Amino acid sequence: MKKFLVTGFLLIIFGITLLYKEQILKFYYDYFVKETKEVRLGKKNKYYRNYDFLYVQNTNNFKPKNKQELLNIFYTILNAGKDKFTFYCPEEYNSCLDDVKSLAKDQITLSHINNYVHPFNSFKNISTQTDTLGTITVNVKKAYSDTDIRLIEEAIKNIEKEVLDPNLPTEDQIRKIHDYIIDNSKYDSNRTDNNIIEYKSDIAYGPLIEGYGICGGYSDAMELFLDRLNIKSYKVSSEAHVWNAVNLYDAWYHLDLTWDDPVTDTGTDLLEDKFFLISTAQLQQLEKTQHNFDLNAYKEFA
């Protein structure tokens, strides 16, 4: 009789456990896992940039309370060069999982965040996994391979020796790089017009190694030099285009190498400077369609 009672009791416990499994797991997770597990960023790679912007800021707070703090976490993950990172939704942030899922699907916002990090830490693909217990895992596939980075860094050192003079004013050094990239690369019309991909023209490898670029390649190449010159900068993108934002003399300027390297009907190579360190007002006077960017994402120009 006693054996039957014990068996029956165990079956009841087992049934209750199955019935309330999710609630039990959540209770255990909330009070014995999340509360005792402090999330830290850990080691940052050498391409980390200690820059905060109006749109996103570096953070040590991985318990978000709102959407802006989620944006800051994603920026920090990318900026630190992480390939994988896990953090948790706190119980008091009721819409946290929904906001994370929404952000994970929002390629425009993710691209804006990507524009603020060093090109070598930028993503080619980013994916986010969540579970009902509030675990968020971000996986990042970088835009540049280790081989790409090694060859580009070698090229940059050689270019710096060839064209840069540290005694020159900062603006003149930027112009030297601007002119070098344009003089030594062509716009990859085959890729944009005919979808023929022969070169890595969408990243800095194209213009710096292969001599061909599109706007992504031009802006990444320029961004790498700006970073090495310790100039605060990022990339600005519209729906159809991307270029550089440069902080100089405590003001922000636009710099667009793609539009300063125009494609001509005769195939003649031209070097222009119409889009060299200009204000937003000047930019909009020159061209409004492809440079129609979101001021909410690039607030330094607002």
C-alpha positions in Angstrom: 0.0 0.0 0.0 2.8 2.3 0.9 4.5 1.6 -2.4 1.3 2.6 -4.3 1.0 5.8 -2.3 4.6 6.8 -3.1 4.2 5.9 -6.8 0.9 7.9 -6.9 2.6 10.8 -5.2 5.5 10.8 -7.7 3.1 10.6 -10.6 1.2 13.6 -9.3 4.5 15.5 -8.9 5.5 14.5 -12.4 2.2 15.6 -13.8 2.3 19.0 -12.1 5.9 19.4 -13.4 4.8 18.7 -16.9 1.8 21.0 -16.6 3.7 23.9 -15.2 7.0 23.2 -16.9 7.4 26.5 -18.5 6.6 28.5 -15.4 9.0 26.4 -13.3 11.8 26.8 -15.8 11.2 30.5 -16.0 11.2 30.8 -12.2 14.5 28.8 -12.0 16.0 30.8 -14.8 14.9 34.2 -13.5 16.0 33.7 -9.9 18.9 31.2 -10.2 20.5 32.0 -13.6 19.8 35.5 -14.8 20.1 37.1 -11.3 23.5 35.4 -10.6 24.9 35.7 -14.1 26.6 39.1 -14.6 27.1 39.8 -18.3 30.4 41.5 -19.2 31.7 42.5 -22.6 35.1 41.0 -22.1 38.0 41.6 -24.4 37.7 44.1 -27.2 39.7 43.6 -30.4 42.1 46.1 -31.7 39.6 47.7 -34.0 37.4 48.9 -31.1 36.7 52.6 -31.3 36.1 54.5 -28.1 33.6 56.8 -29.8 30.1 57.6 -28.7 27.6 59.2 -31.1 24.2 60.8 -30.8 22.6 57.7 -32.3 24.5 55.0 -30.5 26.9 54.8 -27.5 29.2 52.2 -26.0 27.7 50.6 -22.9 28.6 48.3 -20.0 24.9 47.8 -19.3 23.7 44.6 -20.7 20.3 44.6 -18.9 18.4 46.8 -21.3 15.3 48.8 -20.2 14.3 50.3 -23.5 14.9 50.3 -27.3 17.7 52.8 -27.1 19.6 50.6 -24.7 19.1 47.7 -27.1 20.7 49.8 -29.9 23.6 50.6 -27.7 24.1 46.9 -26.9 24.1 45.9 -30.5 26.6 48.8 -31.3 28.9 47.7 -28.5 28.8 44.1 -29.6 29.9 45.1 -33.1 32.3 47.8 -32.1 34.1 45.4 -29.8 34.6 42.9 -32.6 32.5 40.1 -31.1 31.6 37.1 -33.3 29.0 35.9 -30.7 27.5 37.5 -27.6 24.8 36.5 -25.2 22.8 38.8 -22.9 19.4 38.6 -21.2 16.1 40.4 -21.2 15.3 41.6 -17.6 11.8 40.7 -16.3 10.9 44.4 -15.8 11.3 45.2 -19.5 8.1 43.6 -20.6 8.5 44.2 -24.4 12.2 43.3 -24.5 11.9 40.1 -26.5 9.4 41.7 -29.0 11.8 44.7 -29.4 14.8 42.4 -30.0 12.9 40.4 -32.6 11.8 43.6 -34.3 15.3 44.9 -34.3 16.7 41.6 -35.7 14.4 41.9 -38.7 15.1 45.6 -39.2 18.0 45.6 -41.7 17.9 49.3 -42.2 18.5 50.1 -38.5 21.1 47.3 -38.2 22.9 48.8 -41.3 22.9 52.3 -39.6 24.5 50.8 -36.5 27.0 49.0 -38.7 28.1 52.3 -40.2 29.4 53.5 -36.9 31.9 50.8 -36.3 35.4 50.2 -37.8 35.0 48.5 -41.2 37.0 45.5 -40.0 34.4 45.0 -37.3 31.4 45.5 -39.6 29.1 42.6 -40.4 28.3 40.9 -43.6 25.5 39.0 -41.8 24.1 39.3 -38.3 21.6 37.0 -36.8 19.8 36.9 -33.4 18.4 34.0 -31.5 16.0 34.3 -28.6 14.1 31.9 -26.3 11.0 32.3 -24.2 13.2 32.6 -21.1 14.7 35.9 -22.3 18.1 34.7 -23.6 19.4 36.7 -26.6 22.3 35.5 -28.6 23.8 37.6 -31.4 25.9 36.0 -34.1 28.1 38.1 -36.3 29.7 37.2 -39.6 32.3 39.8 -40.5 32.5 41.6 -43.8 36.3 41.1 -43.9 38.3 37.9 -43.7 41.6 37.7 -41.9 43.4 37.5 -45.3 41.5 40.6 -46.5 42.6 42.5 -43.4 46.2 41.4 -43.7 46.5 42.5 -47.3 44.6 45.7 -46.8 46.8 46.7 -43.8 49.9 46.1 -45.8 48.6 48.2 -48.7 47.6 51.0 -46.3 51.1 51.2 -44.8 52.7 51.5 -48.2 50.2 54.2 -49.3 50.9 56.2 -46.1 54.6 56.1 -46.8 54.0 57.2 -50.3 51.6 60.0 -49.9 51.3 61.2 -46.3 53.4 63.8 -44.6 52.7 64.0 -40.8 53.6 67.7 -40.9 50.7 68.5 -43.1 47.5 69.9 -41.7 44.8 67.3 -41.1 42.6 68.5 -44.0 45.5 68.2 -46.4 46.2 64.7 -45.2 42.6 63.8 -45.9 42.8 65.3 -49.3 46.0 63.3 -50.1 44.2 60.0 -49.3 41.0 61.2 -51.1 43.0 61.9 -54.3 45.1 58.7 -54.0 42.1 56.4 -53.8 40.4 58.1 -56.7 43.5 58.2 -58.9 44.2 54.5 -58.3 40.8 53.0 -58.7 37.8 53.0 -61.1 34.1 52.8 -60.4 33.0 49.2 -60.8 30.1 49.8 -63.3 30.0 46.1 -64.3 28.9 45.3 -60.8 26.3 48.0 -60.4 24.9 48.0 -64.0 25.2 44.4 -65.0 25.5 42.5 -61.7 28.9 41.1 -62.9 31.0 40.5 -59.7 34.7 40.3 -60.6 36.1 42.3 -57.7 35.5 42.9 -54.0 34.5 46.4 -54.9 31.9 46.7 -52.1 34.6 46.6 -49.4 38.0 48.4 -49.1 39.8 45.4 -50.7 38.4 46.5 -54.1 39.8 50.0 -54.4 43.0 49.4 -52.4 44.0 46.0 -53.8 42.2 45.5 -57.1 41.7 49.0 -58.2 37.9 48.9 -58.5 35.2 50.2 -56.1 31.6 51.0 -55.6 30.4 53.3 -52.9 30.8 50.7 -50.1 34.4 50.1 -51.1 35.3 53.8 -51.5 33.8 54.7 -48.1 35.4 51.8 -46.3 38.8 52.6 -47.8 38.5 56.2 -46.7 37.2 55.2 -43.3 40.3 53.0 -42.7 42.6 56.0 -43.3 40.5 58.4 -41.2 40.7 55.9 -38.3 44.5 55.6 -38.6 44.7 59.4 -38.6 42.6 59.4 -35.3 39.8 61.4 -36.9 36.4 60.7 -35.5 34.2 59.6 -38.4 31.6 57.1 -39.5 29.7 56.2 -42.7 26.4 57.7 -43.8 24.0 55.7 -45.9 20.8 56.4 -47.8 18.7 53.8 -49.5 21.0 53.8 -52.6 24.4 55.1 -51.4 27.0 55.4 -48.7 29.7 57.9 -48.0 31.8 59.3 -45.1 31.0 61.7 -42.2 34.1 63.4 -40.8 34.6 65.4 -37.6 37.0 68.2 -38.3 37.6 71.4 -36.2 34.6 70.4 -34.0 32.2 70.3 -36.9 30.8 67.5 -39.1 31.4 67.3 -42.8 30.4 65.0 -45.7 33.1 63.3 -47.8 32.0 61.3 -50.9 34.8 59.7 -52.9 32.4 57.9 -55.2 30.9 61.1 -56.5 34.3 62.7 -56.8 35.3 59.9 -59.1 32.6 60.2 -61.8 32.1 57.8 -64.6 32.4 59.6 -68.0 31.0 58.6 -71.4 34.5 58.7 -72.9 36.1 56.6 -70.1 38.3 59.5 -69.1 39.4 59.4 -65.5 38.5 62.5 -63.5 39.4 63.6 -60.1 36.9 66.1 -58.5 36.5 67.6 -55.1 32.9 68.9 -55.2 32.0 66.4 -52.4 35.2 67.0 -50.3 34.4 68.0 -46.7 31.2 69.9 -47.4 28.2 70.8 -45.2 24.8 69.2 -45.4 23.5 72.4 -47.1 26.2 72.2 -49.7 25.5 68.4 -50.2 21.8 69.0 -50.8 22.6 71.7 -53.3 24.8 69.4 -55.3 22.6 66.2 -55.2 19.5 65.4 -53.3 18.4 62.0 -54.6 21.1 59.5 -53.5 22.2 61.6 -50.6 18.7 61.8 -49.0 19.7 60.3 -45.6 17.8 59.8 -42.4 18.7 62.6 -39.9 17.3 60.5 -37.0 20.1 58.0 -37.7 22.9 60.5 -38.3 22.0 63.1 -35.8 25.3 65.0 -35.9 24.0 66.6 -39.1 20.5 67.5 -37.7 
